[in-house]
Amino acid sequence: MSMTQEDMARIIGIGKSALSMIETGRASLSERNRNILIQTLNVNPEWLESGTGAMFNEQFPERTFLKGSDRPVGSQSVPLYNVEGTAGLVPLFLDKASRQPVDYIHIPNLPKCDGAIYVVGDSMYPLLKSGDIVLYKQLNDINDIFWGDMYLLSIDIDGEEYITVKYIQKSDKEGCVRLVSQNVHHADKDVEISRIRALAFVKASIRMNSIR
């Protein structure tokens, strides 16, 4: 994969001069931009830290978000749902047995997943973009979350269901959690826990690229 300094600076949203300062050690790379380079561009973390090894890891069609407790499943059929066709996450999570998936996804050695949906919106860009697929494991208790990890949520906003993918962090406001975007143009937001109607841990994502 060939990439110029201008390309890398454009993708992580900084100027070429700022990137030069990072490369020469006069400035540090933020955690957000480090995640973009590793997770989106598949940059080798060892190369980022020390400049040794290959700049890029071997490319894979899917990205997996593993926890230490995850156990890969050799073979599984993960149902892919159309959320609009199921009237939202809440009905899907409550009665997925009666919901007809549009297809099934087969990727070996993923952690156990309950389902998959298409991403809508750009709040997690460039890690996720609209049209990507996220595979998830449903959670029944907000207390089971891992702070700082990525989740699929259904939030009640004035009686309407808002479905989004965000990092969840602790909030300074009592009874709230902080939803954090990957996209630097989206502000972090504190949301009351009582407004979260459905919650799932994002286990993997799939991106389909086309050349025109």
C-alpha positions in Angstrom: 0.0 0.0 0.0 1.6 3.3 -1.1 0.7 6.4 0.8 2.1 9.9 0.8 2.5 12.2 3.8 -0.3 14.3 2.4 -2.6 11.3 2.2 -2.0 10.3 5.8 -2.4 13.8 7.1 -5.7 14.2 5.2 -7.1 11.0 6.6 -6.4 11.8 10.2 -7.5 15.4 9.7 -4.3 17.3 10.5 -1.9 19.4 8.5 1.3 18.1 6.8 3.5 20.2 9.1 1.8 18.8 12.2 2.4 15.3 10.8 6.0 16.1 10.3 6.3 17.2 13.9 4.8 13.8 15.0 7.2 11.9 12.8 10.2 13.7 14.2 9.1 13.4 17.8 8.4 17.1 18.4 4.7 16.4 18.9 2.7 13.3 20.1 0.0 11.5 18.2 -3.3 11.7 19.9 -5.1 8.4 20.9 -7.9 9.2 18.5 -5.6 9.6 15.5 -3.5 6.6 16.6 -6.8 4.5 16.5 -7.6 5.8 13.1 -4.2 4.8 11.7 -4.3 1.4 13.2 -7.9 0.4 12.8 -8.8 2.2 9.5 -5.5 2.1 7.6 -4.2 -1.1 9.2 -1.0 0.6 10.2 1.4 -1.6 12.2 1.4 -0.4 15.9 5.1 -1.4 16.3 6.0 0.8 13.3 4.0 3.7 14.8 5.8 3.4 18.2 9.4 2.7 17.0 9.6 2.9 13.2 10.6 -0.7 13.0 8.8 -3.5 11.0 6.4 -3.2 8.1 4.4 0.0 7.9 1.1 -1.9 7.2 -0.2 -5.2 8.5 -1.5 -7.8 6.2 -4.9 -6.8 4.9 -8.1 -8.5 5.9 -11.7 -7.9 4.7 -13.1 -7.7 8.2 -12.0 -5.9 11.4 -12.6 -7.7 14.8 -12.8 -6.0 18.1 -11.7 -8.7 20.6 -11.8 -8.7 24.4 -9.5 -10.9 26.5 -12.5 -13.0 27.4 -13.6 -13.6 23.8 -13.5 -17.1 22.4 -13.4 -17.4 18.6 -16.1 -19.6 17.1 -14.8 -21.7 14.2 -18.0 -21.5 12.2 -21.2 -19.6 12.7 -24.0 -18.1 10.6 -24.6 -14.5 11.8 -28.0 -13.2 10.6 -27.9 -9.8 8.8 -31.0 -7.7 9.6 -32.6 -4.7 8.0 -33.3 -2.5 11.0 -35.9 -0.4 9.1 -37.7 -3.6 8.2 -37.8 -4.7 11.8 -39.0 -1.3 13.1 -35.8 -0.7 15.1 -33.5 -2.5 17.5 -35.9 -2.9 20.4 -38.4 -5.1 18.6 -35.5 -7.0 17.0 -33.8 -7.7 20.3 -37.1 -8.6 22.1 -38.2 -11.1 19.4 -35.5 -11.8 16.9 -36.8 -15.4 16.4 -39.7 -14.0 14.5 -37.6 -11.5 12.5 -36.6 -12.6 9.0 -32.9 -11.8 8.2 -32.0 -10.5 4.8 -29.1 -12.9 4.6 -26.4 -14.6 6.7 -22.7 -13.8 7.2 -20.1 -16.5 7.5 -16.7 -15.5 8.7 -14.6 -18.1 10.6 -13.0 -17.5 14.0 -15.1 -14.5 15.0 -16.3 -14.2 18.6 -19.9 -15.2 19.2 -22.3 -12.7 17.5 -26.1 -12.4 17.8 -26.6 -10.5 14.6 -25.5 -7.8 12.2 -26.9 -4.6 10.7 -25.8 -1.9 8.3 -24.3 1.3 9.7 -26.1 4.6 8.9 -24.4 8.0 9.4 -20.8 9.2 9.7 -20.3 9.7 13.4 -17.7 6.9 13.6 -15.9 7.9 10.3 -13.3 6.9 9.2 -13.3 3.8 11.4 -16.8 3.0 10.2 -18.7 4.6 7.3 -22.3 4.5 6.2 -23.0 1.2 4.5 -20.5 -0.8 6.5 -21.8 -3.8 8.5 -21.3 -4.2 12.2 -21.7 -7.6 13.9 -22.9 -7.4 17.5 -23.5 -9.3 20.8 -26.6 -8.2 22.6 -26.3 -6.9 26.2 -29.1 -7.0 28.7 -27.5 -4.8 31.5 -25.8 -1.5 31.2 -23.5 -2.5 34.1 -21.9 -5.1 31.8 -20.3 -2.6 29.5 -16.6 -2.1 29.1 -15.9 1.6 29.4 -14.3 3.0 26.2 -15.4 0.2 23.9 -17.7 0.5 20.9 -21.4 -0.2 21.2 -24.6 -0.3 19.1 -27.3 1.6 20.9 -31.0 2.5 20.6 -31.7 5.8 22.3 -35.1 7.4 23.0 -35.3 11.0 21.7 -38.7 12.6 22.2 -40.4 9.2 21.7 -38.5 8.4 18.6 -35.8 5.6 18.4 -32.3 6.8 17.4 -29.9 4.1 16.5 -26.2 4.8 16.6 -22.7 3.3 17.1 -20.6 5.0 19.7 -17.8 4.5 22.2 -19.3 4.6 25.7 -17.4 6.3 28.5 -18.1 7.3 32.0 -19.9 10.6 32.4 -19.3 13.3 35.1 -23.1 13.6 35.2 -24.9 11.2 37.6 -27.2 8.7 35.9 -25.6 9.4 32.5 -23.0 7.9 30.1 -20.9 9.8 27.6 -21.2 8.8 23.9 -18.1 9.5 22.0 -17.7 9.6 18.2 -14.6 8.7 16.1 -15.4 11.6 13.8 -13.8 14.7 15.2 -16.6 16.8 13.8 -19.1 15.2 16.1 -19.2 16.4 19.7 -19.3 14.0 22.6 -22.7 13.8 24.3 -23.9 12.9 27.8 -27.1 10.7 27.7 -29.3 9.5 30.5 -29.0 5.8 31.0 -32.8 5.6 31.3 -33.0 6.7 27.6 -31.0 3.7 26.4 -33.6 1.2 25.1 -31.3 -1.4 23.6 -27.5 -2.1 23.8 -25.1 -4.4 22.0 -21.3 -4.8 22.0 -19.8 -4.3 18.5 -17.7 -7.4 17.8 -16.6 -6.9 14.2 -17.2 -4.7 11.2 -17.1 -5.4 7.4 -16.4 -2.9 4.7 -17.0 -3.4 1.0 -14.8 -1.3 -1.3 -15.5 -0.9 -5.0 -13.3 0.4 -7.7 -15.0 2.4 -10.5 
